[in-house]
Amino acid sequence: AALKTIVAIDERNADEKERVEIVAAECHKQWSGWIEWMFSKMTMDEGRHLGRYYVDRWQRQANTHYADLTEEEKESDRIEARKILAALRGQR
């Protein structure tokens, strides 16, 4: 998936804002898969320790496509995308 994302960026000759959005959408997909895996490994009791608010929120976000997230939720993925793009450019 990461290679497809890099190819998509190159093929579209994307500007920086579009690059961030492409990578942020991929970050969200990766996080969604991870959080669903985490939930599958937890017992009900462990889920209660997280708190119903967080479990409900994260399940909703995991089941929501990046484009349909709130701007605040998208920004969280954009932050990660900017870190990845900086790393690819050899920056910190």
The 8 nearest C-alpha neighbors of each residue, nearest first, counted from 0:
[[1, 3, 2, 4, 25, 5, 29, 28],
 [2, 0, 4, 3, 5, 25, 22, 6],
 [1, 3, 5, 4, 0, 6, 7, 8],
 [4, 2, 6, 0, 1, 5, 7, 8],
 [3, 5, 7, 1, 2, 6, 0, 8],
 [4, 6, 2, 8, 7, 3, 9, 1],
 [5, 7, 3, 9, 8, 4, 10, 2],
 [8, 6, 4, 10, 5, 9, 3, 11],
 [7, 9, 5, 6, 11, 13, 10, 18],
 [8, 10, 6, 12, 7, 11, 5, 13],
 [11, 9, 7, 12, 8, 6, 13, 5],
 [10, 12, 13, 8, 9, 7, 6, 14],
 [13, 11, 9, 10, 8, 14, 7, 18],
 [14, 12, 11, 17, 8, 18, 15, 9],
 [13, 15, 17, 16, 18, 12, 8, 11],
 [16, 14, 18, 17, 19, 13, 20, 84],
 [17, 15, 19, 18, 14, 20, 13, 21],
 [16, 18, 20, 19, 14, 15, 13, 21],
 [19, 17, 15, 21, 16, 20, 13, 8],
 [18, 20, 16, 22, 17, 21, 80, 23],
 [19, 21, 23, 17, 18, 22, 24, 16],
 [22, 20, 18, 24, 23, 19, 17, 25],
 [21, 23, 25, 80, 19, 24, 20, 26],
 [24, 22, 76, 26, 80, 77, 20, 25],
 [25, 23, 27, 21, 22, 65, 26, 20],
 [24, 26, 22, 28, 27, 23, 29, 21],
 [27, 25, 23, 29, 24, 28, 30, 76],
 [26, 28, 30, 24, 25, 29, 31, 76],
 [29, 27, 25, 31, 26, 30, 32, 24],
 [28, 30, 26, 32, 27, 31, 25, 33],
 [29, 31, 33, 27, 32, 28, 34, 26],
 [32, 30, 61, 28, 34, 33, 29, 27],
 [31, 33, 29, 35, 30, 34, 36, 28],
 [32, 34, 30, 36, 31, 35, 37, 29],
 [35, 33, 37, 31, 36, 32, 30, 38],
 [36, 34, 38, 32, 37, 33, 31, 39],
 [37, 35, 39, 33, 34, 38, 32, 40],
 [38, 36, 34, 40, 39, 35, 33, 41],
 [37, 39, 35, 41, 40, 36, 34, 46],
 [38, 40, 36, 37, 41, 35, 42, 34],
 [39, 41, 37, 38, 36, 42, 35, 45],
 [42, 40, 38, 39, 45, 46, 37, 43],
 [41, 43, 45, 44, 46, 40, 39, 38],
 [44, 42, 46, 45, 47, 41, 48, 38],
 [43, 45, 47, 42, 46, 48, 41, 49],
 [46, 44, 48, 42, 47, 43, 41, 49],
 [47, 45, 43, 49, 48, 44, 42, 41],
 [46, 48, 50, 44, 49, 45, 43, 51],
 [49, 47, 45, 46, 50, 44, 51, 43],
 [50, 48, 46, 47, 53, 51, 45, 54],
 [49, 51, 47, 48, 52, 53, 54, 46],
 [50, 52, 54, 53, 55, 47, 49, 46],
 [53, 51, 55, 50, 54, 56, 49, 57],
 [54, 52, 56, 55, 51, 50, 57, 49],
 [53, 55, 51, 57, 56, 52, 58, 50],
 [56, 54, 58, 52, 53, 57, 51, 59],
 [57, 55, 53, 59, 54, 58, 52, 60],
 [56, 58, 60, 54, 59, 55, 53, 61],
 [57, 59, 61, 55, 60, 56, 54, 62],
 [60, 58, 56, 62, 57, 61, 55, 63],
 [59, 61, 57, 63, 62, 58, 56, 68],
 [62, 60, 31, 58, 59, 63, 57, 34],
 [61, 63, 59, 60, 58, 64, 31, 57],
 [64, 62, 60, 61, 67, 59, 65, 68],
 [65, 63, 67, 66, 62, 68, 61, 60],
 [64, 66, 68, 67, 24, 27, 63, 73],
 [67, 65, 64, 68, 24, 73, 63, 69],
 [66, 68, 64, 65, 63, 69, 73, 70],
 [69, 67, 65, 66, 72, 73, 70, 63],
 [68, 70, 72, 71, 73, 67, 66, 74],
 [71, 69, 73, 72, 74, 68, 75, 67],
 [70, 72, 74, 69, 73, 75, 68, 76],
 [73, 71, 69, 74, 75, 70, 68, 76],
 [74, 72, 70, 76, 75, 71, 68, 77],
 [73, 75, 77, 71, 76, 72, 70, 78],
 [74, 76, 78, 73, 72, 77, 79, 71],
 [77, 75, 23, 79, 73, 74, 78, 26],
 [78, 76, 74, 80, 23, 79, 75, 81],
 [79, 77, 81, 75, 76, 80, 74, 82],
 [78, 80, 82, 76, 77, 81, 83, 75],
 [79, 81, 77, 23, 83, 22, 82, 78],
 [80, 82, 84, 78, 83, 79, 85, 77],
 [83, 81, 79, 85, 80, 84, 86, 78],
 [82, 84, 86, 80, 85, 81, 87, 79],
 [85, 83, 87, 81, 86, 82, 80, 88],
 [84, 86, 90, 88, 82, 83, 87, 81],
 [87, 85, 89, 83, 90, 88, 84, 91],
 [86, 88, 84, 89, 85, 83, 90, 82],
 [87, 89, 85, 86, 90, 84, 83, 91],
 [90, 88, 86, 87, 85, 91, 84, 83],
 [91, 89, 85, 86, 88, 87, 84, 82],
 [90, 86, 85, 89, 82, 88, 83, 87]]
